[in-house]
Structures are given as structure tokens and as C-alpha cells.
Amino acid sequence: MSAENYYRDTWAEVELSHIAFNIKQLKQRLRPDTGIYAVVKANAYGHGDIQVAKKALDAGAERLAVALLDEALKLREAGLTAPILVMGWTRPEDAVIAAEHDIAVTVFQEEWLESLPDLKKPLRLHMKWDTGMGRIGIRSTDEMDRLLAGIKQHEKLKLEAVFTHFATADENDTFYYNEQVKRFDQMAAYLKANWPDEVEMHTGNSAASMRFPEQMKHFVRFGISMYGLYPSPDVKEEQPIDLKPVLSLHSRLVHVKKVNPGDSLSYGATYQAKKEEWIGTIPIGYADGWIRKLQGFEVLVDGKKHPIVGRICMDQCMIKLDKEYSLGSQVTLIGKQGNEKVHTDDVAGYLETINYEVPCMLGRRIPRMYLENGHKVEVENSL
Ligand code: PMH
């Protein structure tokens, strides 16, 4: 269920013009003949897959990439006709549905080809090469031989592309990255010698595509940096392109009170006021993905940082205010207020995780408000 209204004082803002800005920055660095897959898996890293996909295609991405067939079908149901690739494993019996909707799938197992049902429509295949990620993909030219032979046997199958994924493209040390590039190039040379048709190639994620644009093949797969986040602290420092964060997270004070010295807050009564303190309550909690480990993290009210105090509850948490604020005052958990900002990287650092995880954690219970240059264009409440 998806609605255009919501009745709670917590929301995420998704500034679509920044998607376009980030794509433009990358395009300026890529060779003119390198295209872009907008990676919109996992609900576009939590940002909203349909809205982001539309914007990315408008802004110059040619194609879409997702992890699961279900995600691809959702995009088709929303009327998106651009080429879509499922980068993860698809069940062979579901290849019929993929073909019906003209969705390209990833192939890397001989048994998979053998157990394909009869296809009425052509099916586009991307062969995955495991050059060092160790996740999915073939690792040898023997396996490639067997897959190529299998593909030849099915007249409905078309080998559209081959691809690989880098494990360390976001690190300063490029040794392992270069090993993967070498391995890919060897396999590509073998393919060229053993397959008559032209086959597309794509290797780069955000880190590789912005750091080594001249090495990119026909396409790159642009994920985290399309959302305005650098893939790692190393790349953030190197800053090969300028990026604008797309997502911000906001709430409002729904209760403000003065507590006395010794008064306790929240589950476990673990926080005790040392003196008279102003405490605000905001309607976001761990069920929204604002997890308990964020206790102590500082959020913005009135352009100033204020810490979350006491345990974070399922739907609410408390912040210690520097003075009394009126009900409804805006609280920014990720984003800017005045001269202060809380970056997604700050949340990731506090949680000792990567920035990718932060927008993905934000639950569907948080409505997404879509903006174009600060103006609201759409609201989606997919609770
Ligand atoms: N291609 C593949 C196969 C991926 O798995 C990902 C991201 C991307 C491209 C985009 O990478 P980027 O976001 O760094 O640009 N996949 C994942 C993952 O599986 N875990 O974290 C990111």
C-alpha cells in the first residue's frame, strides 16, 4: 500500500535534483562512450526505487540495475520501459517471467542453463565473472566454455553482456583492484576469441567509475555516489567528483518538558538528569531503523546539536535540549540546519558501519517526501 499522505511528524526528504547533479558529475568524468546503469536495488538504497529510477533516466542514465527479479518487476509495473538488469541470482524457472518482461538476468552456472524451462520470448543474459569478489560468478575459462556451449543450445538466449564486481575499488591501495582488472581482461580476451558476437562489458561500481573513468568499459554501475555519498573515507578524501547528498531525515518535537535532578528517562531508567533539564520527545524509533545504538548521537534543533538521551524506544526517543523549544520545532537527524549539519557518514561512523547501510536501514514506515530544488513534488507513504 502506498499513499500520498502521512500523519506523523517524521519524514525523509529525497532531493531528486541532487540525483541529477551527481550523475552529471560522473558523466563529465567518464568517456563519452561509457553509459550508466543506475543501481536502484534495495528500494534505491532506501531512497525510493521508482522515483529515483525515473529521475536517473531523465538525468542521463541509460539503464537500471537491481538485485532481485521482484525489484525489476516492480519497476516494470510502474511503467518503466528502460533496460533492467537483475544482478543477483534468479531461479531458472523464473526466467520465463524475466523474458516476458524483457528483464536481463545474470548467468554463471551450467546447471542453471540446463534447468531452464522452454522460453517463448528472448531472454537477455549477462554472464558474471568472479574476478576476486568471491560472491557469484564463474572463475575459469573452462566454466566459460561450458556456459557458452549451453547458451548456444537455446535459441531464445542472447548473451548481451559480461560483467564483474570489484571488492576493493574504494581503497587507496589499488593492488587487488588491478589484479581483478587483469583477470577480467584475460577472460575478455578469451571470450573474444571464442564467441562470434559483440558482447557488452561492465565492471565499475561508484568507486571504480569515478576513480578510474578511462578504464571503464561500455557501462558503469553507479550506486552509492548517485545518492551523493562517497563509497569510503579514502574516496571521500580523494574526492574525484563533487557530490550532493540526496537524503535527509527530519522529525519534530512532539513533547517538551522540564525534568528535575535525578529524574530518569526511558526503558531501564538508565538516564538520570543531573540538574533541571529540558527534554524533547521525537516520534522516531528503532522500528523506523533509528536503532538503539544511536543513543548518544547528536541531532539538530535550532541549528545546534543535541544528544539523544536514554534508550531509543520502538517508535520514539528523547533528546536533551539546551532550552525550552516549542512543540513542532523541527529536528534534523540527517541533513542541514543553519550552519550545522549531520551527514549520513556521521551516523555510519557512530554505528561503526558504512554509509550504504544507513539509508537502507530507514524503514518503510518513514514517509519519503520527494523534492525538486527544494519544492515538494511527491510524497510516498508505503506503510
Ligand atoms: N554492482 C553490483 C554487482 C553491486 O553489488 C553493487 C553494490 C553495485 C554495482 C553498486 O556499487 P556502489 O554502490 O558502490 O556504486 N552492491 C553492494 C552490496 O552488495 N553491498 O554493498 C553494496
Residues whose N, C-alpha, C, O or C-beta is under 5 A from the ligand:
A	BS01	PMH	V39 M87 H165 N205 S206 A207 R221 F222 G223 I224 S225 P231 Y356
